Amino acid sequence: MTINRELWLKESFTAKSKTPNWPCPICHNGIIQKDGESTKQLYSKETEKGDRNLMYSSDAIAEFRFHGYLKCSNCLERVVIAGKGNVQDSQGNVTRAGFKGDRYSVFYPKYFEPHLSIFTITENIPLSVASELNAAFSTFWIDNGACGNKIRTAIEELLTDQKVKRTYLNKKKKRRSSYSLHERIEKFGATHPDTANHLLAIKWIGNSGTHGDNLSKSDLLDGFELLKHVLDELYNSKLQLARLKKLSKAIIKRKGPLKNKLE
């Protein structure tokens, strides 16, 4: 399955609307939803002053911090959510502290515990790669640069798992030197040219995060989408292919359907 980019590009929800259909980080089968009245808003001091005083006038934006729980529709596990928000009028304009007309709250999440997964990390993904992926997922809402950097680190670990060397013996300096990530990808490309191109694209996204360039959520999703494809190709597809080969061999040997299905 491809990544639902529209879902992950939704950066807010309102007090009256449903939360986006984020997948449960525990069971990965249900969606996490607002759990009754569990979300609590804590307004800024300027906003509180405006709410208390009908004559109050301020240039400050009506804003708040919030925290609460989301509940999985399948396993019923709860996920902590926290972030910031503002108050908007009926036309969708951000209001100022002391605004007395029709208004509603808009929530911008910045933190989830446990963190949400942009895609499911299957059991056959190496732990070293999974660890960096989880770090990237956890920073997706907080810091685009850090998230991009972690995506880059994930492909470093992937190449190590694929037996692409990190270092070589530098005869001139008489010591071991490190290959650059670019050089490692090129070496991997000798046997996996198409996959190497995907890794090279991911590297450039990660480099932007490392160097402090402005990465957007859409840029990060480009990196995640490419990385998911690479992981499926190198790990998940091979596992599925091995199972299908085993299944075909068993059916041919029996000359008919199997009584006991293969796991």
C-alpha positions in Angstrom: 0.0 0.0 0.0 1.1 3.5 -0.7 1.3 6.3 1.9 -1.9 8.3 2.3 -0.3 11.7 1.8 -3.6 13.6 2.2 -4.0 12.1 5.7 -0.5 13.1 6.9 -0.6 16.6 5.4 -3.6 17.4 7.6 -2.0 19.6 10.3 -5.1 20.5 12.3 -8.6 19.6 13.3 -11.4 21.5 15.0 -13.3 21.1 18.3 -16.5 20.1 16.3 -14.9 17.9 13.6 -13.5 14.4 13.9 -9.7 13.9 14.2 -8.0 12.7 11.0 -8.1 8.9 10.6 -4.6 8.4 12.0 -3.7 4.7 12.3 -3.3 3.2 15.8 0.5 3.0 16.6 -0.2 -0.1 18.8 -2.3 -2.5 16.7 -2.0 -0.7 13.3 -5.5 -1.9 12.4 -7.8 0.7 14.0 -7.9 4.5 13.9 -7.4 6.7 16.9 -10.2 9.1 17.6 -11.1 11.8 20.2 -12.1 10.1 23.5 -15.2 12.0 24.6 -14.3 15.1 26.5 -10.7 14.1 27.3 -9.1 17.1 25.5 -8.2 20.0 27.7 -7.5 23.5 26.5 -5.3 25.9 28.4 -5.6 29.5 27.1 -2.8 32.1 27.1 -3.0 34.8 29.7 -4.0 37.4 27.0 -6.9 35.2 25.8 -8.1 34.6 29.3 -8.1 38.4 30.0 -10.2 39.0 26.9 -12.7 36.2 27.9 -13.2 37.8 31.3 -13.5 41.4 30.3 -16.1 42.6 27.7 -14.2 45.8 27.2 -10.8 44.2 26.8 -8.9 45.1 23.6 -5.7 43.4 22.5 -3.5 42.8 19.4 -2.6 39.3 20.7 -4.0 36.3 18.9 -6.4 34.2 20.8 -4.4 31.0 21.4 -4.1 28.0 23.7 -2.2 24.8 24.5 -4.0 21.5 24.7 -3.5 17.9 25.8 -5.7 14.9 25.8 -6.2 11.3 24.7 -7.2 9.5 21.5 -8.7 6.1 21.6 -8.2 3.2 19.1 -11.4 2.0 17.4 -10.0 -1.5 17.4 -7.8 -2.4 20.4 -9.1 0.5 22.6 -5.6 1.6 23.5 -5.2 5.3 24.3 -2.7 7.7 22.8 -1.6 10.9 24.4 -1.9 14.0 22.1 -0.6 17.5 22.8 0.0 20.7 20.9 -1.1 24.3 20.3 -4.2 25.9 18.9 -6.0 29.2 18.1 -9.5 30.5 18.0 -11.1 31.3 14.6 -14.3 33.1 13.7 -17.1 31.7 11.6 -15.2 32.7 8.4 -12.1 30.8 9.4 -10.1 33.9 10.4 -7.8 33.7 13.4 -9.3 36.0 16.1 -7.7 38.3 18.6 -7.9 38.0 22.4 -11.2 39.4 23.5 -13.2 38.5 20.4 -16.8 38.0 21.4 -18.4 36.7 18.2 -19.1 33.2 17.0 -15.9 31.2 17.2 -14.4 27.8 17.4 -11.1 26.1 18.4 -8.5 24.8 15.9 -6.0 22.2 17.2 -2.5 21.8 15.8 -0.9 18.5 17.2 2.8 18.5 17.9 3.2 15.4 20.1 1.9 11.9 20.3 2.8 9.2 22.8 3.3 6.5 21.6 4.3 8.2 18.3 2.3 7.6 15.1 3.8 5.5 12.3 3.7 6.9 8.8 3.8 3.3 7.6 3.9 0.0 9.4 7.4 -1.3 10.1 7.2 -5.1 9.5 9.1 -7.6 11.6 11.6 -8.5 8.9 12.9 -4.9 8.7 16.4 -4.9 10.5 16.2 -3.5 14.0 18.9 -0.8 13.2 16.8 0.5 10.3 13.6 0.3 12.3 15.1 2.3 15.2 16.0 5.2 12.9 12.6 5.0 11.2 10.9 5.3 14.6 13.0 8.3 15.4 12.0 9.9 12.1 8.3 9.2 12.8 8.5 10.7 16.3 10.0 14.0 15.0 7.6 14.3 12.0 5.3 16.7 13.9 8.0 18.6 15.8 11.1 19.2 13.6 11.2 18.7 9.8 15.0 19.0 9.7 15.5 16.4 12.4 13.0 14.1 10.7 14.8 14.4 7.4 18.1 13.7 9.1 16.8 10.5 10.6 15.4 9.3 7.2 19.0 9.8 5.9 20.4 7.8 8.9 17.9 5.0 8.2 19.4 4.4 4.7 22.9 4.4 6.2 21.8 1.5 8.4 20.1 -0.2 5.5 23.3 -0.2 3.5 25.2 -1.6 6.4 22.6 -4.4 6.6 23.0 -5.0 2.9 26.8 -5.5 3.5 27.9 -2.3 1.9 31.2 -1.3 3.7 31.4 1.9 5.7 35.2 2.1 5.7 38.3 1.2 3.6 42.0 1.0 4.1 43.6 4.3 3.0 47.1 3.2 2.0 48.3 6.8 1.6 47.3 7.8 5.2 48.0 4.3 6.5 44.7 4.1 8.3 41.0 3.3 7.7 38.9 6.0 6.1 35.1 6.3 5.7 33.2 6.1 2.5 30.7 8.9 2.0 27.0 7.9 1.9 27.0 8.9 -1.8 29.9 6.5 -2.4 28.2 3.7 -0.6 25.0 4.2 -2.6 27.1 4.0 -5.8 28.6 0.7 -4.7 25.2 -0.7 -3.9 24.0 0.5 -7.4 26.4 -1.9 -9.1 23.9 -4.7 -8.2 20.7 -2.7 -7.5 20.7 0.2 -9.9 17.0 1.2 -9.6 17.0 0.9 -5.8 20.2 2.9 -5.6 18.5 5.8 -7.5 15.7 5.8 -4.8 18.3 5.9 -2.1 20.1 8.7 -3.7 16.9 10.7 -3.9 16.3 10.0 -0.2 19.9 11.1 0.6 19.3 14.5 -1.0 16.2 15.0 1.1 18.1 14.0 4.2 21.0 16.3 3.4 18.6 19.2 3.3 17.4 18.3 6.8 21.0 18.0 8.1 22.1 21.3 6.6 19.1 23.2 8.0 17.3 23.8 4.7 13.6 24.4 4.9 12.0 21.0 4.5 8.2 20.7 4.1 5.9 17.9 5.3 5.5 17.0 1.7 9.3 16.7 1.2 9.4 14.3 4.2 6.6 12.2 2.8 8.5 12.0 -0.5 11.4 10.5 1.5 9.1 8.1 3.5 7.4 7.0 0.3 10.7 6.2 -1.5 12.0 4.5 1.6 8.9 2.3 2.1 9.2 1.2 -1.5 12.9 0.3 -1.0 12.1 -1.7 2.2 9.3 -3.5 0.5 11.6 -4.4 -2.4 14.6 -5.5 -0.3 12.8 -7.3 2.6 9.1 -7.7 2.3 8.8 -8.8 -1.4 11.6 -11.4 -0.9 9.8 -12.9 2.0 6.5 -13.1 0.1 8.3 -14.5 -2.9 9.9 -17.2 -0.8 6.5 -18.2 0.7 4.9 -18.4 -2.8 7.7 -20.6 -4.1 7.2 -22.9 -1.1 3.5 -22.9 -1.7 3.8 -23.8 -5.4 6.3 -26.6 -4.7 4.0 -28.1 -2.1 0.9 -28.0 -4.4 2.8 -29.5 -7.3 4.1 -32.3 -5.1 0.6 -33.1 -3.8 -0.9 -32.6 -7.3 -3.8 -30.7 -5.7 -4.8 -28.2 -3.0 -3.2 -28.4 0.3 -5.1 -29.7 3.3 -2.9 -27.9 5.8 -2.1 -24.4 4.6 1.4 -23.0 4.8 2.1 -20.2 7.2 
